[in-house]
Amino acid sequence: MSETNEPAIRAEALESILIDRGLLVAEAVDQVIVQYNERVGPMNGARVVARAWRDPEFKRRLLADGTSAIEEFAFEGGQTEKLVVVENTPDVHNVVVCTLCSCYPWAVLGLPPRWYKDPAYRSRVVREPRAVLREFGVELPDEREVRVWDSSAEVRYLVLPEPPADSENLDETELAERISRDSMIGVELL
Amino acid sequence: MSAASVDVELQGIAAPPMANGEVVFEAPWQGRVFGMARALCEAGHYSWDEFRECLIDAIGDWDREAEGDYRYFDHFLLALETLLERKNLLSAGELSERFGAYQARPHDHDH
């Protein structure tokens, strides 16, 4: 027992010394972990979205059959459930939920954020999507239709957001850097 | 949230282990050690290349001995300690002392 705990205790001792010395604050360590969880997981999805923005033929295939379109990326583990990609346009805004549990397109977005599993989000986004979106900072014009997609064990949804206004000259890699996890769930505009 | 400003290293020896697009930490302390190494680098105490060199050395030393299982984050922690000592940001004695004190805590200590 003590043998397996040793590095954990050593790491704890190290962190406390560094904090005492003013070299480190615990929040900075938390922040790094959050960055990696939020950026690294959704990176696959961001690459898919960036390609769809740059390659109309890929976008057509992606919207027609998400599961086969992303096969060319050969993501580790693959997407075993059916992947449906829904496109945001000036007329329609899409947002994804799993009302029953926390079904999520993990192959493209990594682990779901904590709020995605929250009972309040799961029930409210269906009943009052505009109010929930406003709480996320998404203000939509009244005339824009809001579609809420309920994920299941069989079908996972990915939102294809609208590209940011100033992104015409960026290549796929640069574009991918601009695409947030939340925009691919539908709770953020880019 | 500006995703563009985040510097994420996804490949190479000093990147965190990945599976299915996820960063994988087998235990919370591994996340803490990784977070410390990055945060100290971002605060300007050393460059990531310096850290990477220490990590390569730590893993190289283990390769020559090759006793027991390969535990990536043990090397990661050792590399961080070595680099901090080299930069005079940490003394080995101080760490041993606090480590000993923490180890001596009662066993029901909830960590």
Interface residues (C-beta under 8 A of the other chain):
Chain A: S2 E6 P7 A8 I9 R10 A11 E12 A13 L14 E15 S16 I17 L18 R21 L23 L24 A28 V29 D30 Q31 V32 I33 Q35 Y36 N37 E38 R39 V40 G41 P42 M43 N44 A46 F75 E76 G77 W106 A107 V108 L109 G110 L111 E177 R178 I179 S180 D182 E188
Chain B: M1 A3 A4 V6 V8 L10 P16 M18 A19 N20 G21 E22 V23 A27 P28 W29 G31 R32 V33 F34 G35 M36 R38 A39 L40 E42 A43 H45 R71 F73 D74 L77 L80 E81 L84 L89 L90 E94 L95 R98 F99 A101 Y102 Q103 H111
